[in-house]
């Protein structure tokens, strides 16, 4: 287990490598590996452990009875998932957590995180503070998604999402964490319709793209006025 890497994650921020290694024992930590598209957590089940991605990536999504998918988030190396459910004992998952790529996950007992262990680890309170910050960030991400999909048209949803990515990455040329189907699922639109709209936007000179890499032509956006 790479304790140096784990100590640099947001969840263990401010905790030394030595203390991180010591705390993992108290938190009943263990690792598991998954191949791409393997189910990690399934909707309808419960869990008491949150996952910290050590390598690869995990996708959190919801699938309805007709097979339509709605992607809520992705977690890459150093990021956590299922923490809200793990911290709410008995709460049934409404989403699936799926390996988006071959991955290794470190699982942590949420009950042990929230309660001070018998040895009263010096940095346990810091861990709880970090977890609260992670969950607050997740809530903000969900709010952003709601903002994107509340737009009426596919173009408006794309402009909202791509504009946010450009602002967050501080560049008009950037990569997004989704392929075309995943982007359509995230924005809750049909893939073909989304691809058609992207083609129109490219033809109009609003943007350029190659797979998941986008370049926005900001001077052409002032006239959009979309909702």
C-alpha positions in Angstrom: 0.0 0.0 0.0 1.4 3.4 -1.0 1.1 5.3 2.2 2.9 8.3 0.7 0.3 8.7 -2.0 -2.6 8.2 0.5 -1.3 10.9 2.8 -1.4 13.4 -0.1 -5.0 12.8 -0.9 -7.7 15.3 0.1 -9.1 12.9 2.7 -5.8 12.6 4.5 -4.5 16.1 3.9 -2.4 17.5 6.7 -1.7 14.0 8.1 1.9 12.6 7.9 2.8 9.4 6.1 3.5 7.7 9.5 0.3 8.8 11.0 -1.6 7.8 7.9 -0.2 4.3 8.1 -1.1 4.1 11.8 -4.6 5.4 11.2 -5.5 2.9 8.5 -5.2 0.1 11.0 -7.8 1.8 13.2 -10.0 2.4 10.2 -10.1 -1.3 9.3 -8.8 -0.3 5.8 -8.4 -2.9 3.0 -7.9 -2.8 -0.7 -9.6 -4.5 -3.6 -8.9 -4.4 -7.4 -11.6 -4.3 -10.1 -11.6 -4.7 -13.8 -13.3 -2.2 -16.1 -17.1 -2.2 -15.9 -17.2 -4.3 -12.7 -19.8 -3.4 -10.2 -18.4 -2.1 -6.9 -21.6 -1.1 -5.2 -25.0 -1.8 -6.6 -28.2 0.3 -6.1 -30.5 -1.3 -3.6 -27.7 -2.4 -1.3 -26.2 -0.8 1.8 -22.6 -0.1 2.8 -20.6 1.0 5.8 -17.4 1.6 3.9 -16.4 4.5 1.7 -14.0 4.0 -1.2 -10.7 5.9 -1.9 -9.5 5.3 -5.5 -5.8 4.4 -5.5 -5.6 3.9 -9.3 -7.9 3.9 -12.3 -11.4 5.5 -11.9 -14.9 4.8 -10.6 -18.1 6.1 -12.1 -21.2 6.8 -9.9 -24.4 6.4 -12.0 -28.1 5.6 -11.9 -29.8 3.3 -14.3 -33.6 3.1 -14.7 -35.8 0.1 -15.6 -35.4 0.9 -19.3 -31.6 1.0 -19.1 -31.2 4.8 -19.3 -28.2 6.0 -17.5 -27.6 9.2 -15.5 -23.9 9.8 -14.5 -23.6 11.6 -11.2 -19.9 11.8 -10.9 -16.5 10.1 -11.5 -13.7 9.5 -9.0 -10.1 9.3 -10.0 -6.9 8.5 -8.1 -7.1 10.1 -4.6 -10.8 10.8 -4.7 -13.5 9.1 -2.6 -17.0 7.7 -3.4 -20.0 6.4 -1.5 -19.0 8.4 1.6 -22.5 9.8 2.1 -24.1 6.4 2.1 -21.3 4.9 4.3 -21.9 7.7 6.9 -25.7 7.0 6.9 -26.0 3.5 8.4 -28.7 1.4 6.7 -29.3 4.0 3.9 -30.1 2.1 0.7 -27.9 3.1 -2.3 -29.9 4.8 -5.1 -26.9 4.6 -7.4 -24.3 2.2 -8.7 -20.5 2.6 -8.3 -18.8 1.0 -11.3 -15.2 0.6 -12.3 -14.8 3.0 -15.2 -11.4 1.5 -15.8 -9.2 -1.1 -14.2 -8.8 0.2 -10.7 -7.7 -0.4 -7.1 -9.8 0.9 -4.2 -9.0 1.4 -0.6 -12.1 0.9 1.6 -12.4 2.7 5.0 -15.0 1.9 7.7 -17.0 5.1 8.0 -18.1 4.3 11.5 -14.5 4.2 12.6 -13.8 7.5 10.8 -16.6 9.3 12.6 -15.8 7.9 16.1 -12.5 8.4 17.9 -10.7 5.1 18.2 -9.6 3.8 21.6 -6.0 4.9 21.0 -7.3 8.5 20.3 -5.2 9.1 17.2 -3.8 12.7 17.3 -5.0 13.4 13.7 -8.4 11.8 13.8 -10.2 15.1 14.1 -8.3 16.3 11.1 -9.6 13.3 9.1 -13.2 14.1 10.1 -12.6 17.8 9.0 -11.2 16.6 5.7 -14.2 14.2 5.2 -16.6 17.1 5.8 -14.8 19.2 3.2 -15.0 16.4 0.7 -18.7 16.0 1.2 -19.3 19.7 0.9 -17.4 19.7 -2.4 -19.5 16.8 -3.6 -22.7 18.8 -2.8 -21.4 21.7 -4.8 -20.7 19.4 -7.8 -24.2 18.1 -7.6 -25.5 21.6 -7.5 -23.5 22.4 -10.6 -24.9 19.5 -12.4 -28.4 20.6 -11.6 -27.6 24.0 -13.0 -26.3 22.4 -16.2 -29.3 20.1 -16.8 -31.9 22.8 -15.8 -31.2 24.5 -19.1 -33.9 23.9 -21.7 -31.9 23.0 -24.8 -29.0 20.7 -25.5 -26.9 23.6 -26.7 -27.5 25.5 -23.5 -26.6 22.5 -21.4 -23.4 22.0 -23.4 -22.5 25.7 -23.1 -23.1 25.6 -19.4 -21.0 22.6 -18.8 -18.1 23.5 -21.1 -18.0 27.0 -19.8 -17.7 25.7 -16.3 -14.8 23.4 -17.4 -13.0 26.2 -19.0 -13.3 28.4 -15.9 -12.3 25.6 -13.6 -9.2 24.7 -15.7 -8.4 28.3 -16.5 -8.1 27.7 -20.2 -10.2 27.6 -23.3 -8.7 24.3 -24.3 -9.2 21.4 -21.9 -10.1 17.8 -21.5 -13.3 16.6 -19.9 -13.6 13.3 -17.9 -16.3 11.8 -20.2 -16.5 10.1 -23.6 -19.5 11.1 -25.8 -22.0 8.6 -24.3 -21.0 9.5 -20.8 -21.3 13.2 -21.5 -24.8 12.6 -22.9 -25.7 10.6 -19.8 -24.3 13.3 -17.5 -26.3 16.1 -19.3 -29.4 13.8 -19.5 -29.7 14.0 -23.3 -29.7 11.6 -26.2 -26.2 10.8 -27.5 -27.1 11.3 -31.2 -28.8 14.6 -30.5 -25.8 15.7 -28.5 -23.3 14.7 -31.2 -25.4 16.5 -33.8 -25.5 19.7 -31.7 -21.7 19.5 -31.2 -21.3 19.2 -34.9 -23.5 22.3 -35.5 -21.5 24.3 -32.9 -18.3 23.3 -34.5 -19.6 24.3 -38.0 -20.7 27.7 -36.5 -17.1 28.3 -35.2 -18.1 28.1 -31.6 -15.7 25.3 -30.7 -13.4 22.6 -31.8 -13.1 19.1 -30.4 -11.3 15.9 -30.7 -12.8 13.1 -28.6 -12.8 14.5 -25.0 -10.5 17.5 -25.8 -12.3 20.8 -26.4 -11.3 24.3 -27.5 -13.8 27.1 -27.1 -13.9 30.2 -29.2 -15.1 32.6 -26.6 -15.5 35.6 -28.9 -18.4 33.8 -30.6 -20.4 33.1 -27.5 -21.7 36.6 -26.9 -24.5 36.1 -29.5 -25.7 32.8 -28.2 -28.4 33.9 -25.7 -29.6 30.4 -25.2 -31.7 29.0 -22.3 
